[in-house]
């Protein structure tokens, strides 16, 4: 198995901030809007260097989306920033009507997604945002795994015409993907080739999937690990090529199993080549207050859960 090195824990939201800063320097059409969370979204540097292209909207997220849609008409590329809960659930009507339906070139950038938001609790820990956004026609949905990939994705979506939902998180997590690596929207990344089980993971669960693969290897099980950073459009070819070898699959995500990556993969399998699938995800519940580590343990979103799911999937072949 190929080994991956954690070069030091970093928060993915800082990857977004770094990518936005770089974009500000090289693309004068990039503008940024924030709903009173500049520090949390790491938008400080962009604001300091390009104050004429930064708009503090305040706690008025629906207004922020409407303004962003309007800015695209003049050729600007707006990046909106707030928590994932406020980026989607609170403003779904505005996104549907003013951005998706109108095919506006807005980049909806959402931090503090999932359970790892931590102590703020269930009201802020949105676990249904991927489902909400992937159902919108024309919406690209991206969920990055570490600092480097989030930075690369932020830069890449500026060159993609059309609405994008970019999802990332609050805590410091393993940073293991290549620095300045290429980010191709809709193209899965093969992390480890295997023959017994496919593990497709997204976001914070990608690192856990790699740890799980090492534990499975110790048991004599060969796991193929794929990083699905783009949930829509989904890289169906990569998934189907993998399960053709392994004959079973585990999906892992920090999201409700209803509406997330797992359901997209299940649809792909059932319309092409059905194989046993196991879901590592939150099972139709809200979160609660706790540290990220406590919550990931309680809701079984960790490498041990992936190992268990992989063994179960293999037993069903």
N, C-alpha and C positions, 0 to 999 in steps of 0.2 A: 504493500500500500504506500502511496505517495504521502509523505509527511508534510504538514503545513505548520509554519511557525507564526506564533502570535508575536508581532513586533512591538506590542505594547497596547494595553487597553485604551480605546478612545471612544467618545460618543459619536454616533452617526450624525447627530444634528450639527456637530462642528465640521463634519465633512461637507454638509450642505452649505454652511457659512463660508468655508474655504472655496468651494466651487463657485458660489455666487460672487465672491470677491474677485475671483479670476475672470469670471464673465464680465463683470463691470469694467474691468480694465481693457478687455479686447472687443467688446460689442456694445456700442453706444446706444443700441436700441433696447437693451435689457434694462428694465425698471423693476423696482421692488416695492411691495406694499406689505404692511404689517398691521396686525390687529392688537396693538399694545403689548407685544411680547418680543421686543427686539432682542433682549438678552437671551431669552429662552431659545429663540430660533437662530442665534448667532449671526444676526444681521448687522451687528455693530460696525464692522469694517466697511461694508458696502455703504452704509449711511454716512460714515465719516469721510469716505473718499468720493462719494457721488451724491451729495445732499440734494442736488437738483433732480435726481432720478429716484429718490426715496420718498415714499408717502406713508406717513403714520396716520392710519385711519381710526385708530382707537378701537374700543370694544363695540364694533359695528361690522361684524363679519359679512353680513349680507350686502351691506354697502360696499365693502371691499371687493367682493366678487363682481358686483355691477360696475364699479370703477375700472377694474382690471379688464373686463370685457370691452368697455368703451375705449380703453387705451390701445387695444389691438387694432382698432379701426384706423388709427394714425400710424400703424406700422411698428408700434412698440411691442416688446415681448415681456409681458408682466409676470413676475414671480410673486405669488401671494404666500404669506407665512403666518401660521398660527398652529395651535394644537390640532391633532387629527380629528378629535371630536368636534371642534368648532369649524374645521375645514370642510367637513362633509355633512354630518347629521344636522347641524344648525342651519346650514345654507343650501340644503339639497335642492330646493326649488330654484334658487338663483343659478346654481350650477347647471341644472337640467335645462332651464329655459334660455339663460343668457350666454352660457358657455358651450354646452354639449350640442343642444339643438341648433344653435347658431354657428357651430364649428369655429369658435373663437380660439385664438392661439394663446390660451392662458395656461400657465404652469402652477398648479395647485400643490403647494409644498407643505407637508404635514408632519410635524414633530410630535413626540410624546404619544406614539401609537401603542396600542396593546396593553398588556398587563404590566410591562416593565416601566410604565409611567410611575407605578409604585404607590406611595402613601396617599396620593390624592384620591384614590379609590374609584369605585365603579362609575361614578358620574363622569369621570374624565377618561377612563380606560376604554376607549371605543374598540370593540371587537367585531364590528360588522361593516367597517368602512370599505374594505376591499370589495365586499359584495355589493354595497351601494354604488361604488364607482365603476366596477366592471360591467354592471348592467346598463350603463349609459352608452348608447351608440357613439362610436368614434372616440371614446375615452381610452387613452393608454394608461395602464396601471403598473407602477413600478414599486417594488419593495426591496430595499437594499440591505446588505448583510453587515457591512462594516464601514469605517471611516473612509477608506480609500475608494470603495465602490460608490459610496454616496456622493463623494466629490466628483467622481467621474460621471455618474448619472446626471448630476445637476448640470454639468457642462454639456453633456450630450443632448439633453432635452431642449436646450436653447436652439439647436439646429433642426429639431423635429417640428414640423408644422402641424399644429392641432393641439387640442386640449390634453393635458397630462396630469395624472395624480401621482405625486412622488411621496412615498411614505417612509418615514424613518423614526428613530427613537430617542429616548432621553438618556439612558444609562451608558456608562463606558463598557464596551464589549471588546472582544478580541478583534484586533486589526491584522488580517492575514492575507488579504488579496494584494496583488502587486501594486506598488505605488505608480501612479500615472498609467495604469492599465487601460486598455481599450474597453469602452462600454458600448455594446451594440444592443439597441432596443430590440426586444423580441428574440434574442439569441441566448439560450441557456448556456451555462458554463460547466463543462465536465471537470469535476474535481478529483474523482478517483474512479477508475474502471474496475468493474466487478462482474461476477457471473451468477451469484445466488439470489440477490435481492437488489432492487433499485430503491434508492432513497432520494426523493426530490424535496428540497427544503428551500424556504425563503426567509429573508430577514434574519433576525437573531437566532433562528433555529439552524442556520447553515453551519455555524461553528459546532453546535451540538451534534449535528449529523456527522461531522468529521470525527468527533470524539467517539460517537456510537460506532462508526465504521472500524475504528481501531479496536474497540471492545469486541466487536463481532469477529474480527480477524483472529483475536486470541481464542475464539471458540471454533475456529476453522471455517468461518462463514465469510464469503467474499461479497462485499457490498459495493455497489456502484453509487456514487454520490454526485448529484447534479444540483447546481445552484440555479434556482429559478428566480431570477431577479425581476423579470417582467412577467406579470401574471396575465396581462392582456396587452398585446397579442401573445398567446401562449406558444412556446416552442413545441408543438405537438410532434414534430419529426424526431426531436431529441428524446422525448418520452417514449414514443413507440419503438424507436430503435433500441432503446435500453431494455424495455420489457420483453422485446423479442428474444433477448439473450437471457434475462433473469427469470421471467415468468411470474413475477410478483412485484409489488411496489408499496412503499410507505410514503405518505405525504406529511410534511411537518411544517407547521406555521403557528405564529402567535396571533391567532384570529379564531373566531368561531368556525367550527367545522361546517356550519351552514353558510354557504355563499363564498367561501374562500378558495384558496389554491386547490385544496382537496377535491372540491366539487368540480372545478374546471378540469382537473385531471381525470376524474371519474367519467365525465361526459366524453372526454377524448377516448378513454378506454372502451366505453360501451358502444361507441360508434365505429370503432376500428378493430380492437382485439381485446376483449374483456379478460382481465387477469385478477387474481386476488389483490385487494387494496386494503390497507389499514391507515387510519387517520390519527395523527398526533396533532391535536388542536383542542381548543376549549369546546366542551360539549354542551352547547345551548344554555349558557348561563352568563350572568354578569360577573365582573371581577369583584374585588374587595380591597380594602386598604392593607398594605404590607410592603415589605421590601421587595424589590424585583426578584431576588433569589428565593425568598419565601413563596412568592406567588407562582413562580415558574415550577417550583417543587410541588406545591399543592395542586396545581392544575395540570401537572404531568406534562410539562413542555420542556423536557430536558433529554440528555443523551440516554439516560436509563429507559425512559419511555420509548425512545426510538428503537433501542435494542429489543425491548419487549415486543414492539409492534413488528419489527422485522422478523423475529422468530415466529410470531403468529402467522404473518403473511406467508412465510416459507412453508409452514405446516399445512396451509390451505391449498398449496399447488396440486 
